[in-house]
């Protein structure tokens, strides 16, 4: 008789293959809360006067970073309504050679109500702001009267900066990185600087530049809104963002 190897039935491979895959790592937890859904009174149409006053403010001109803004601390939980509109928190942020993003929050403690990826690199916007007054216009086509899409829900915008077409801005949902940035800036109501970013991926351009300020949100009509950046000491840079259907 020749030597024969014994045959065995292995169950380890079948049992291991039947095990469920490990759960995905937990997503980033945030302490930001949902914005209030309370309806605000319709703002008084005094924004033309308000805009003319803003245009008389002097400009500061830093060199490399977003212009520094005076002030700091935390805004109260409720946003303030004035004769011209509603005060909100606006944040411009982005990697130096990446596209700049605009986030609008009811206040620094709430989740963003709007995130738009603008058609401009962060370093280009920094250069524009260092030279003085900046006007950003976001335009989209008018919709039919029966269409109830709100202005801030428009998905695509044609962007102009100081009268020059820059490309297209895209509205998007806040992603995990956006929420991490808003969480890091939760205690800041006004200011500018840099945050540690993906330096291991982006190299020396991996720092995340940001500028946060109070903005006055003025609703002209269902097809027109304007965000005016405010400076408490009237010595900060002037930035206005116009959203309009044409």
C-alpha positions as a printed Julia matrix, in Angstrom:
246×3 Matrix{Float64}:
   0.0     0.0     0.0
   1.26    3.48   -0.89
   1.35    6.28    1.6
  -1.79    8.37    1.41
  -2.26   11.72    3.04
  -5.26   11.99    5.31
  -7.95   14.35    4.13
  -9.46   16.8     6.57
 -12.36   19.18    6.2
 -11.5    22.71    7.26
 -14.29   24.93    8.52
 -12.15   27.85    9.59
 -12.18   29.55    6.19
 -15.93   29.24    5.79
 -16.6    30.46    9.28
 -14.25   33.43    8.89
 -15.77   34.4     5.56
 -19.21   34.48    7.1
 -18.21   37.12    9.63
 -19.65   40.58    8.89
 -17.16   43.28    7.81
 -15.94   45.62   10.55
 -18.07   48.76   11.01
 -16.82   51.96    9.37
 -15.04   54.44   11.64
 -17.41   56.9    13.3
 -17.85   60.2    11.49
 -16.71   63.46   13.02
 -18.94   64.51   15.89
 -19.89   68.16   15.99
 -21.42   70.3    18.69
 -22.95   72.67   16.13
 -26.72   72.88   16.38
 -29.45   73.3    13.82
 -30.34   76.92   12.98
 -33.69   78.19   14.17
 -36.64   77.99   11.8
 -38.44   80.97   13.25
 -39.72   83.35   10.64
 -38.29   86.83   10.87
 -40.08   90.01   10.06
 -39.63   91.25    6.53
 -36.68   93.68    6.58
 -37.19   97.31    5.84
 -35.9    98.31    2.4
 -33.32  100.76    3.71
 -30.34   98.88    2.34
 -29.42  101.59   -0.19
 -28.7   104.01    2.65
 -26.84  101.32    4.54
 -24.73  100.5     1.47
 -23.8   104.15    0.9
 -22.62  104.4     4.51
 -20.5   101.25    4.13
 -18.85  102.63    1.0
 -17.51  105.56    3.0
 -15.57  103.25    5.37
 -11.76  103.29    5.05
  -9.92  100.17    3.91
  -6.96   98.34    5.46
  -4.5    96.59    3.16
  -2.63   93.56    4.54
  -0.21   91.73    2.27
  -0.51   87.94    2.36
  -3.33   86.82    4.6
  -7.0    87.67    4.69
  -7.41   91.16    6.2
  -7.41   91.09    9.98
 -10.58   92.15   11.7
 -10.95   93.65   15.17
 -13.02   91.97   17.83
 -13.5    88.38   18.87
 -15.46   86.22   21.26
 -18.78   84.53   20.68
 -22.02   85.86   19.34
 -25.21   85.27   21.31
 -27.33   82.27   20.42
 -29.89   84.35   18.55
 -29.0    86.49   15.58
 -29.87   90.17   15.61
 -32.33   91.93   13.36
 -31.75   95.56   12.42
 -33.63   98.04   10.3
 -31.69   96.98    7.21
 -31.61   93.21    7.59
 -30.49   90.22    9.66
 -27.0    89.8    11.07
 -25.41   86.45   10.23
 -21.93   84.93   10.44
 -20.0    84.57    7.21
 -16.76   82.63    6.77
 -14.47   82.61    3.73
 -11.99   79.74    3.84
  -9.81   77.63    1.58
  -6.36   76.27    0.83
  -3.96   78.78   -0.66
  -4.05   77.28   -4.16
  -7.53   75.82   -3.81
 -10.92   77.38   -4.42
 -12.29   79.6    -1.7
 -15.54   78.61    0.02
 -18.24   80.79    1.54
 -20.16   79.52    4.56
 -23.15   81.35    6.04
 -24.34   80.51    9.56
 -27.04   81.97   11.74
 -24.29   82.32   14.36
 -20.96   80.55   15.04
 -22.69   77.8    17.04
 -25.04   76.62   14.3
 -24.66   74.39   11.27
 -24.15   76.25    7.97
 -27.31   77.29    6.15
 -25.36   77.87    2.93
 -22.02   76.67    1.55
 -20.88   77.89   -1.88
 -17.62   76.92   -3.55
 -16.62   80.13   -5.32
 -14.91   80.35   -8.71
 -11.7    81.85   -7.36
  -8.54   80.6    -5.7
  -7.99   81.66   -2.11
  -4.72   83.48   -2.84
  -6.41   85.46   -5.64
  -9.2    86.63   -3.34
  -6.63   87.55   -0.69
  -4.85   89.71   -3.26
  -8.1    91.39   -4.31
  -9.03   92.16   -0.71
  -5.57   93.55    0.06
  -6.15   96.16   -2.66
  -9.38   97.45   -1.15
 -13.07   97.22   -1.92
 -14.32   93.84   -3.19
 -17.69   93.2    -4.84
 -18.7    89.61   -5.56
 -21.82   89.02   -7.64
 -23.4    85.58   -7.91
 -25.93   85.46  -10.73
 -28.32   82.81  -12.02
 -31.25   82.76  -14.41
 -34.73   83.74  -13.3
 -37.21   80.92  -12.83
 -40.84   80.69  -13.84
 -43.31   82.33  -11.46
 -44.69   78.92  -10.48
 -41.24   77.69   -9.46
 -40.9    78.02   -5.68
 -37.13   77.4    -5.51
 -35.63   79.79   -2.99
 -32.74   82.0    -4.04
 -30.26   80.39   -1.63
 -31.2    76.95   -2.95
 -29.92   77.67   -6.46
 -27.27   75.04   -7.33
 -25.11   76.98   -9.81
 -24.01   80.62  -10.02
 -22.07   82.72  -12.49
 -19.53   84.62  -10.43
 -18.15   88.12  -11.0
 -15.48   89.79   -8.86
 -15.28   93.57   -9.15
 -17.08   93.39  -12.48
 -14.89   90.66  -14.01
 -16.29   87.23  -14.73
 -14.46   84.65  -12.64
 -16.26   81.41  -13.53
 -18.97   79.43  -11.77
 -19.82   79.03   -8.11
 -21.42   75.82   -6.9
 -23.71   75.38   -3.91
 -23.05   72.18   -2.01
 -23.9    70.45    1.23
 -21.48   71.01    4.09
 -19.03   68.09    4.13
 -17.07   66.68    7.06
 -14.11   68.99    6.51
 -16.4    72.04    6.44
 -17.97   71.0     9.73
 -14.55   70.44   11.32
 -13.53   73.96   10.32
 -16.76   75.47   11.66
 -16.21   73.51   14.87
 -12.66   74.87   15.25
 -13.95   78.41   14.68
 -16.97   77.98   16.95
 -15.58   80.36   19.61
 -14.63   83.04   17.06
 -17.19   85.57   15.89
 -14.74   87.78   13.96
 -11.15   87.31   12.87
  -8.73   86.05   10.22
  -5.81   83.64   10.17
  -4.76   80.14    9.18
  -5.67   76.67   10.41
  -3.55   73.51   10.11
  -4.64   71.67    7.0
  -3.51   68.76    4.85
   0.15   69.73    4.79
   1.09   66.07    4.38
  -0.94   66.02    1.16
  -0.88   69.61   -0.05
   2.71   70.38    0.95
   3.52   73.98    2.03
   0.17   75.13    0.62
  -1.69   72.88    3.05
  -2.62   75.63    5.49
  -6.27   76.59    5.53
  -6.75   80.38    5.44
  -9.97   81.8     6.84
 -11.71   85.09    7.42
 -14.82   85.32    9.58
 -17.01   88.37   10.11
 -20.52   89.59   10.78
 -22.54   90.09    7.63
 -25.77   92.01    7.25
 -28.14   89.96    5.13
 -30.54   92.2     3.24
 -33.39   90.67    1.24
 -34.44   92.91   -1.65
 -36.91   90.47   -3.21
 -37.29   86.76   -3.89
 -34.71   87.23   -6.66
 -32.22   89.44   -4.83
 -30.23   89.28   -1.6
 -27.06   91.03   -0.46
 -24.5    90.24    2.23
 -22.57   93.24    3.58
 -19.52   92.55    5.72
 -19.52   94.66    8.89
 -16.62   95.99   10.94
 -17.41   97.28   14.45
 -14.67   99.92   14.37
 -15.43  100.99   10.78
 -11.84  100.36    9.74
 -12.01   96.91    8.19
 -12.06   95.89    4.54
 -15.31   96.26    2.65
 -16.76   93.15    1.07
 -20.22   92.8    -0.42
 -21.72   89.66   -1.92
 -24.73   90.03   -4.21
 -26.96   87.05   -5.03
 -29.39   87.76   -7.82
 -31.52   86.13  -10.48
 -31.32   87.97  -13.8
